[in-house]
Amino acid sequence: MSPDPSSSRKTRVLAVSNQKGGVGKTTTAINLGTALAAIGEKVLIVDMDPQGNASTGLGVPRETRRITIYDVIVDGRAVNEAAVETTVPGLHIIPGDGDMSGVEIELAQADRRSYRLRDALQGHGRDGHTRYDYVLIDCPPSLNLLTLNAMAAADAVLVPLQCEFFALEGLTQLMKTVEMVRQSLNPALEIQGLVLTMYDGRSSLSGQVAADVRAHFGDKVYDAVIPRNVRVAEAPSFGKPALIYDLKCAGSQAYLKLAREVVGRERQRRLQPA
């Protein structure tokens, strides 16, 4: 008899990561989170980037960020204290800000310094509060203690990959990081999938990069491709996800397709025998 997917369902924690900057990582975290919420999932975004762009892009002004992920990781504040509602039903965020830049120094001698986020998320699951279906961690574009905390807490890594010349070079660095984390912090960490971003259908280079990535990674690459899209680029300046700013634009529709793929892969994963 096949296992009942609902019986083994638990929060799926995905680190949205790429050590190369400018690949659409925060844009993907915001809009994938919004799209997942739009199809009925309960989602928490964790803004681990000191720039706090995911928080800004979801309309959380800096002056209202009373408790941030810094307070969770450094001071042990609870996830449910730090998570704030967004304008998107079903979508919460733990904001980030510039204080995160000092975490490396402040936790230099701390116990379980690489597991602070993991411990906080596991504690949230035990405390009787509403659980999330998905936690998306928006990682900084560098390998530091924040990224290590994200990967130690994650079940899998979701990799946004810009369709440009140096994409595969950045991906090689990320794969080395994932393998290092597997060996030292989180043996169960896997690659959830790669999503091609900033795709320009008029450019032969975009097509060639997409073909190369699919040739290397096969079905790890999502079918959904995120196009270069003016409306997606404009949306953060209005403090809105693209799906709220302009649902009908090509970028929003691509993120909805990606969300359905993510959920579909998760269902297939749960159906597989342990």
N, C-alpha and C positions, 0 to 999 in steps of 0.2 A: 504493500500500500504506500502511495506517495505521501510524504510528510505534509501536514497542513501548514501552508505558508504563514498563516496568522499566528500559529502556535509558537513559532520561532522568531517572530518579528521583534526586532529591537532597534533602537536608534542607530542609524548608519552615519558614521562620522567621516567626512571627506575633507582632506586638506587640499585646497585649491592652490596649487604651487607651481612656480617655475622660477628658477634663480635668475633668469633673464628678465629684465624689466621691460615694460611697454608692450606686453603680449596680450593684454586684455584680461588679466587675472582678476582684478577687482570688478571690472565690468561683468565678467562671467559669474563671479560669486553673487553679485547683486541680482542680476537678471535670471540666473538659474534658480536662485532662492525664490525670487518672485514667481517664476513660472511653476516651480514645484508647489508653492502655496496656492497658485491659481487652479491647479488640478487636484487640490484637496489635501495636500500633505502639510503637516505641521513642521515648520522650519526655523532653525536658529542659525544666524550668521554670527561668527566670532571674528571681530575685526582685529587681527593680530599685527597689522601694519602700523607703525608709529605715525604715519601720515594721516591715518584715520579717514581715508578716502571712501571706504565702504559706508562708514557712518554718515559722512556728508552726502553721499549719493543716495542714501535712503532717507534724507531729510531730517537727520538728527543733528541740530546745531551744536557747536562746540560748547557753548555756555550751558547747555542742558545735560551734558554728559557727567552726571553726578557720580555714578559708579561706573568704572571702565574695566576692561580686561586686565589692566594693570592692578587694580584692587583685588581682582580674583586671583591672579598669579602670585603677587607679592604679599598681599595681606590676608589671603584666604577667604575673601568674601564669597558668598554663595552665588551660584549661577542664576538662581531665580531672583536674587536681589539686583543683579547687574543687568539682566535681560530686559530690554524695553520694547514696547510695541512699536511697530512701524505703521504707516498708513495702509499697508497691505495686510488684509485679514489673514491670520495664520502665520505671519512672518515676524519674528523677533530678531533683535540684534543686541549683542554685547558690544558697546562702542569701544573704539580705540582712540588714543591721542598720543601726544608727544612724550608723555611720561614713560611710554614703553621703551624709549631709547636707553633708559638707564637700567633696564631689567638685568642685563648681563652682569653689571657691577653689583647691583643690590642682592642678587642671588648667588654671588660667587661662592659663598661658603654654605649655602642652604642645603638642607636635606632634600633629596628627590627633586633637584632643581630642574631636571628635564621632564619631570612627570607632573608638574604643577597643574597644567591644563587637564591632563588625563584624570587626575585625582578629583578635580572640581567637577568635571562632566560625569564621572562615575558617582560622585556624591549626589549630584542632582537626580540621577536615576533612582537613587535609594530613598529620597526624602519625601516621596508621596506627591510631589507636584506633577503637573501634566508633562508627560514625556514628549519629546520631539521625534518625528519620523526621520528627519535629516538634520545634521549639524554640518554647516559648511564653514571651514576655517579659511579666511582670506590671509594668506601668508605674505610676509615681506619678501621682496625680490633679492634675498641674500641668504647665506647659510649662517645663522646665528642661533642663539638660545631660543628665540621666539619660534623660528622654523623647526627646531628640534622638538620643542614642546608640542607644536602642531602635529608633527609626524608621529611622535610618541603617543599622542591621543587618538590618532586617526585609524580607522579601519583600512582606508585606501587613499590614494592620491589621485586627484583629477587634474590633468595637465592641460592648461590652455597653451596652444602653440600657434604663434603668428606665422602666417604664410609668407615668409621672407627668407632671405639668403642664409642668415645665421641661425635659423630655427633649430636645425639638427644639432648644431654645436652646443647650444644651451641645453638641449634635451639630454645630451650625453652627460653633462655635468649633473643634471637632476637625477639621472639613473644611478650615478655613482653615490649620490647623497642617499637615495632610497635604499640602496644596498648597504650602505654604512649604518643607517638607522635599523635596518633588519637585523644586522649582526650585533648591534650594541644596545638597542633600546626597545624595539618592537618587532619581534620575529614574524608576526602575522601581517605586517604591512604589505599591501599589494598596490598595483596600478589599476585603478578603477577604469580609466580610459583617457584618451587624448582627444581634445576638441580643437579643431582647426578654426582659428580666429582671423579677423581682418582679411578675409578672402576677397580678392578683386578679380571678378570673372573676366575682366578685360585684359588682365596681365597673364602672359604665358608663364612668368615666374611663379605666381600663385598656384597655377595648375601643376607645375612641375614639382613644387614643394609638397603639395597635397599628395601627388602620386608617389613621391619618394617616401613620405611618412607612412602611407598605407602599405607600400611594399615592405617596409621594415617591420611594421607593427600589426599589420593585418586587422583582425576584428577588434583589437584594442582601440582602434580609432573610431569615434562615433560617426554615424552617417550624417548627422546634422553638422552643417558648416556655417559658421557665423560670418556674414559678409561685412565688408566695410560699409558703414551706414551712418549718414549724417545725423539721423534722429537718435541713434544709440549714443553717439558722441555728445550730442547736445543735452541729453536727459540729466546727467549729473549736475549740471549748472543750475537746474531747477529743483534739485533735491529729490528727484524721482527716478525710479527704475524706468528703463525704456518701455516696458510693457504697460506702465501707467501713463507715461508721456505720450506714446503713440503705439497702441496695440497692433495696428495694422501694418506697421512698417516691416520691411524684410528682416531686420535684426530681431525684432520682438518675436516674429513668427519662427525664426530659427531657434531662439531660446526655448520657445514652447516645444518645438520638436525635440530639442536636446533633453528637456525635462522628461518628456515621455520615454525617451530612450534610457535615461538614467533609471527611472522607475521600472521599466521593462527588464533591464539587466539585473536589478536588485531582486525582482520576482524570480527570475531564472536562477539566480544564485541561491535563493532560499529553497528552491525546489530540488537542488542537487543534494544527494545524500551526504551526510557528514563523513 
